[in-house]
Amino acid sequence: MEKVISTERIPVKMWLNDLEPGAEAQARNLANLPFAFKHVAKLPDAHEGYGMPIGGVLATKGVIVPNAVGVDIGCGMCAMKTNLETLDRKNIKKIMNGIRELIPLGFDHQKTAQDALLMPSTENIVKYGIVERQFVAAMKQIGTLGGGNHFIEIQKGNDGKIWIMIHSGSRNIGLKVAAHYNKVAKHFNEMWFTAVDSKNDLAFLPVETREAKDYLAEMQYCVDFAFANRKLMMDNILMTFRKIIGKSFEVEDLINIAHNYARWENHFGTNVLVHRKGATSARDGETGIIPGSQGTKSYIVRGKGNPESFQSCSHGAGRKMGRKQAMRELSLEVETKALDAKGVIHALRSTRDLDEAPGAYKDIDIVMENQKDLVDMVVELTPMAVIKG
């Protein structure tokens, strides 16, 4: 259940006990925005971000805030349940090698442009906008994982089935759109002498402006591109499974959710723009995905539609250490031994990989306990093998 900070213009409702000072200051900044609606929600994976904490929900009246969506627009999860009940280590390694052959990782792009039919429709894109300018480059980025905390994971569910999960985003096209419109918003906010402090990195665009309409259109394209990106990777993963397992391999429908976007929704009887930055929609009965780290459980969940969180839940476990801090303070030997003891085929090879070690993340069990009024757990997934970007 939520805790409340009630000292600002509107309340900050929190589903955690350990909001770090930087993230708390950012949450207070959000609560004092003149256009922020009702309250600000901080989910149990919340931690400091750029302008707005990751793991947060902001509803606004009449404006869009690019930094409340973030730079990896449309970043999200997809998962598929297979008909497999077992998968031996030898075949897992063959599958992982096949995935690496088909899916570029980190900063790598496709060697050749992919079929334009794999790309989202350009019917509503902005003429001469960022998407149009980045379209050709994006044709080499679709079907690629990216870096940071993006991953491909093979998991065993407590439903007795093997699952496949992907975490990825909109690659460079999302970053370009985010950076451009945040710059535009900052420029206009300075021209308008707005009361929003520029140091808080929460520049906004009124929805009636052409620039806001352009951002919403290009943001949505990036959300669609991120989904298309995940779908192409999943298709290539399934191709690899079928090559190794054979024709008996089958899967159920794809589950897909995004956690960096804004959309029009109705809450408390008012139409508002709900910004989810590192937060997932959890409407009543809606299926979602909450990943842990590469050494901990992930979950398929069902939303409860809690109005106090704007019908949202966490997007993962959430970081408890910054990337550089994790590389300085965590022990490679300790982290790899813990993963090896669990039998996980993991992605920790050197101290540079410690930014994605399990020790850099919050305890997923506590995160799930803190949001039991937001979601029900449907399937518990234990990692078997992980590829990191």
Secondary structure, DSSP 8 states (H G I E B T S, - for coil): --EEE-SSSS-EEES-S---HHHHHHHHHHHT-TTB-S-EEEEEEEE--SSS-EEEEEEESSEE-GGGT-SSTT-EEEEEEBS-S---HHHHHHHHHHHHHHS--TT---SS---GGGS---TT--TTSHHHHHHHHHTTTTT---STT-EEEEEEETTS-EEEEEEE--HHHHHHHHHHHHHHHHHHHHHHT-SS-GGG----EETTSHHHHHHHHHHHHHHHHHHHHHHHHHHHHHHHHHHHH-TT--B---EEEE-EEEEEEEETTEEEEEEEESEEE--TT-EEEE---TTS-EEEEEE---GGGTSEEESSS-BSS-HHHHHHHS-HHHHHHHHHHTT-B----SGGGGGGSGGGB--HHHHHHHTTTTEEEEEEEEEEEEEE-
